Amino acid sequence: MFFVDQKGDPLAAEFLPRLAAALGVPFIVFDPRAEDSYHWQPLWGDRPAEVVARVLAGIETSEPCYADTLRLHVGIVASVLHAAGYWPPSFPLLVEASQRGQFGRIVALASGLKDSHPHLWRRVGHQAKFVSSKEGERASAAASYAWTS
């Protein structure tokens, strides 16, 4: 059973747990304001690639290469945030950090990780070259539009 209560109906809050118990099914509350709630966060997970896949699952573009560019870029950003200890990120942090104009900050953050994560440092270097190229600028603009609209 799945029930969405956007307004917080007290009768439903009282009745539904009893109904679930009578049916022998679990009752789980998702309410970010309630201390006893299950606080699911879609950006939780130990693998940045899986988190990025969930976050970008609904992104569609007129050209598939733009969505692929976006997934690759946000994946690299998420990997840097993960390695640097900014994990799990908030959704606004991930969106802001993934903006083309913020990539210099990701490069700076990754530079502190180059000894402990040399493979990630190389990926960031390659991405920095792509982002600053004409092709990267065009693809990033299209991908950013899909990401933020």
C-alpha positions as CSV (number, residue, x, y, z in Angstrom):
1,M,0.0,0.0,0.0
2,F,1.3,3.4,-0.8
3,F,-0.4,6.6,0.5
4,V,0.6,10.2,-0.1
5,D,-0.7,12.7,2.5
6,Q,0.4,16.1,1.4
7,K,-1.6,18.0,4.0
8,G,-1.0,15.8,7.1
9,D,-4.4,14.3,7.8
10,P,-4.3,13.3,11.5
11,L,-7.1,10.6,11.0
12,A,-5.0,9.0,8.2
13,A,-1.9,9.1,10.4
14,E,-3.8,7.2,13.1
15,F,-5.7,4.8,10.9
16,L,-3.0,3.7,8.3
17,P,-0.5,2.1,10.8
18,R,-3.4,0.1,12.3
19,L,-4.5,-1.0,8.8
20,A,-1.0,-2.0,7.8
21,A,-0.6,-4.0,11.1
22,A,-4.0,-5.8,10.5
23,L,-2.9,-6.7,7.0
24,G,0.5,-7.8,8.2
25,V,2.4,-5.4,5.9
26,P,5.0,-2.8,6.9
27,F,4.1,0.8,7.4
28,I,6.8,3.3,6.7
29,V,6.4,7.0,7.0
30,F,8.5,9.4,4.8
31,D,8.3,12.8,6.5
32,P,11.3,15.0,6.7
33,R,9.8,16.9,9.6
34,A,9.0,14.0,11.8
35,E,11.8,12.6,14.1
36,D,10.4,9.1,14.0
37,S,10.2,9.1,10.2
38,Y,12.2,7.1,7.7
39,H,14.4,9.9,6.2
40,W,15.0,8.6,2.7
41,Q,17.2,10.7,0.6
42,P,17.6,9.9,-3.1
43,L,21.3,11.1,-3.1
44,W,22.3,8.5,-0.5
45,G,24.5,5.7,-1.7
46,D,28.1,4.7,-1.6
47,R,28.6,4.7,-5.3
48,P,28.5,8.1,-7.1
49,A,27.6,6.5,-10.4
50,E,24.5,4.9,-9.0
51,V,23.4,8.1,-7.3
52,V,23.9,10.1,-10.6
53,A,22.0,7.5,-12.5
54,R,19.0,7.9,-10.1
55,V,19.2,11.7,-10.2
56,L,19.4,12.0,-14.0
57,A,17.0,9.1,-14.8
58,G,14.3,11.5,-16.0
59,I,16.6,13.8,-18.1
60,E,15.7,13.7,-21.8
61,T,17.3,15.8,-24.5
62,S,16.7,16.1,-28.3
63,E,20.2,14.6,-28.8
64,P,21.2,11.6,-26.8
65,C,24.8,12.8,-26.8
66,Y,23.8,15.7,-24.6
67,A,22.3,13.5,-21.9
68,D,25.5,11.3,-22.1
69,T,27.7,14.4,-21.7
70,L,25.6,15.4,-18.7
71,R,25.9,12.0,-17.1
72,L,29.6,11.9,-17.6
73,H,30.1,15.4,-16.2
74,V,27.9,15.0,-13.2
75,G,29.4,11.6,-12.5
76,I,32.9,13.1,-12.4
77,V,31.7,16.0,-10.1
78,A,29.9,13.4,-7.8
79,S,33.1,11.3,-7.7
80,V,35.2,14.3,-6.6
81,L,32.6,15.2,-4.0
82,H,32.5,11.6,-2.7
83,A,36.3,11.3,-2.5
84,A,36.6,14.7,-0.8
85,G,34.1,13.7,1.9
86,Y,31.2,15.9,0.8
87,W,28.9,12.8,0.7
88,P,26.0,12.4,0.4
89,P,25.6,15.8,-1.2
90,S,22.4,17.8,-1.1
91,F,20.6,18.1,-4.4
92,P,21.3,21.9,-4.6
93,L,25.0,21.2,-4.0
94,L,25.2,18.6,-6.7
95,V,23.5,20.9,-9.2
96,E,25.6,23.9,-8.3
97,A,28.8,22.0,-8.4
98,S,28.0,20.6,-11.8
99,Q,27.5,23.9,-13.5
100,R,30.2,24.6,-16.1
101,G,31.2,27.8,-14.4
102,Q,31.9,26.0,-11.2
103,F,34.2,23.3,-12.7
104,G,37.3,25.2,-11.7
105,R,36.3,24.7,-8.1
106,I,35.9,21.0,-8.7
107,V,39.4,20.9,-10.3
108,A,40.8,22.7,-7.3
109,L,39.1,20.3,-4.9
110,A,40.3,17.3,-7.0
111,S,43.9,18.7,-7.0
112,G,44.0,18.0,-3.3
113,L,43.1,14.3,-4.0
114,K,45.6,13.7,-6.8
115,D,48.0,11.6,-4.6
116,S,45.2,9.5,-3.0
117,H,43.0,9.3,-6.1
118,P,45.3,9.6,-9.2
119,H,42.8,8.0,-11.6
120,L,40.1,10.5,-10.6
121,W,42.6,13.3,-10.9
122,R,43.3,12.2,-14.5
123,R,39.6,12.0,-15.3
124,V,39.1,15.5,-13.9
125,G,42.0,16.8,-16.1
126,H,40.5,15.3,-19.2
127,Q,37.0,16.7,-18.3
128,A,38.5,20.2,-17.7
129,K,40.0,20.1,-21.2
130,F,36.7,19.0,-22.7
131,V,34.7,21.6,-20.8
132,S,36.9,24.4,-21.9
133,S,36.9,23.3,-25.6
134,K,34.4,24.7,-28.2
135,E,32.7,21.3,-28.5
136,G,32.6,21.0,-24.7
137,E,31.1,24.5,-24.3
138,R,28.3,23.7,-26.8
139,A,27.6,20.3,-25.2
140,S,27.7,21.7,-21.7
141,A,25.3,24.4,-22.5
142,A,22.8,22.0,-24.0
143,A,23.3,19.5,-21.1
144,S,23.0,22.3,-18.5
145,Y,19.7,23.4,-20.0
146,A,18.3,19.9,-19.7
147,W,19.7,19.6,-16.1
148,T,18.2,22.9,-14.8
149,S,15.0,23.2,-16.8
